[in-house]
């Protein structure tokens, strides 16, 4: 799942919802979040992913995944 997301970031590094942009050490860093749907049949929950995109320079454009948080499964209603 994360390998597929990493490959997607190579083509669309600004995938998801922008959270904010910060400047660190003179470099602009954009923070985003995105959601990957779960698969109830296999028991895989949906996950929320937070990642940072540094467009460049001084280094090549970089995407770093900061957090992967699984969603709680839905609870049956009584």
C-alpha positions as a printed NumPy array, in Angstrom:
array([[  0.   ,   0.   ,   0.   ],
       [  2.697,   2.534,   0.938],
       [  4.841,   1.546,  -2.05 ],
       [  1.932,   2.393,  -4.337],
       [  1.506,   5.727,  -2.549],
       [  5.231,   6.469,  -2.845],
       [  5.042,   5.774,  -6.583],
       [  2.023,   8.094,  -6.877],
       [  3.977,  10.861,  -5.113],
       [  6.626,  10.661,  -7.832],
       [  3.981,  11.789, -10.352],
       [  1.765,  13.941,  -8.106],
       [  3.738,  15.235,  -5.108],
       [  0.935,  17.592,  -4.076],
       [ -1.652,  14.799,  -3.777],
       [ -4.187,  15.399,  -1.04 ],
       [ -5.372,  18.303,   1.047],
       [ -2.882,  21.067,   1.874],
       [ -2.419,  21.579,   5.6  ],
       [  0.089,  24.446,   5.631],
       [  3.404,  25.684,   4.28 ],
       [  6.405,  26.385,   6.487],
       [  9.933,  27.644,   5.857],
       [ 12.745,  25.745,   7.52 ],
       [ 16.383,  26.659,   6.994],
       [ 15.414,  28.802,   4.02 ],
       [ 13.589,  25.942,   2.29 ],
       [  9.822,  25.903,   1.741],
       [  8.097,  22.761,   2.995],
       [  4.462,  22.033,   2.144],
       [  2.458,  19.765,   4.47 ],
       [ -0.412,  17.663,   3.098],
       [ -2.762,  14.931,   4.213],
       [ -4.491,  12.275,   2.179],
       [ -6.682,   9.269,   2.878],
       [ -6.324,   5.766,   1.501],
       [ -9.556,   3.812,   1.469],
       [ -9.668,   0.563,   3.396],
       [-10.756,  -2.834,   2.208],
       [-13.405,  -4.262,   4.537],
       [-13.287,  -7.652,   2.808],
       [ -9.622,  -8.112,   3.728],
       [ -9.951,  -6.369,   7.095],
       [ -7.631,  -3.502,   6.067],
       [ -8.769,  -0.212,   7.611],
       [ -8.639,   3.12 ,   5.842],
       [ -5.537,   5.14 ,   6.731],
       [ -4.783,   8.835,   6.899],
       [ -1.344,   9.834,   5.659],
       [  0.452,  13.071,   6.505],
       [  3.429,  13.972,   4.347],
       [  5.81 ,  16.823,   3.607],
       [  6.822,  18.005,   0.153],
       [  9.954,  20.118,  -0.328],
       [  9.792,  21.448,  -3.908],
       [ 13.499,  22.495,  -4.142],
       [ 16.186,  23.908,  -4.156],
       [ 18.82 ,  23.313,  -2.783],
       [ 18.023,  19.579,  -3.097],
       [ 15.902,  17.732,  -5.648],
       [ 12.158,  17.757,  -4.884],
       [ 11.48 ,  15.442,  -1.965],
       [  8.372,  13.834,  -0.435],
       [  8.607,  12.406,   3.076],
       [  5.816,  10.458,   4.694],
       [  5.5  ,  11.709,   8.273],
       [  2.623,   9.646,   9.664],
       [  0.301,   6.812,   8.706],
       [ -2.676,   6.549,  11.056],
       [ -5.248,   3.761,  10.623],
       [ -8.841,   4.744,  11.203],
       [-10.814,   2.943,  13.848],
       [-13.188,   0.41 ,  12.325],
       [-16.852,   1.393,  12.483],
       [-18.545,   0.205,  15.636],
       [-21.868,  -1.586,  15.266],
       [-24.807,   0.41 ,  16.547],
       [-26.727,  -1.214,  19.43 ]])
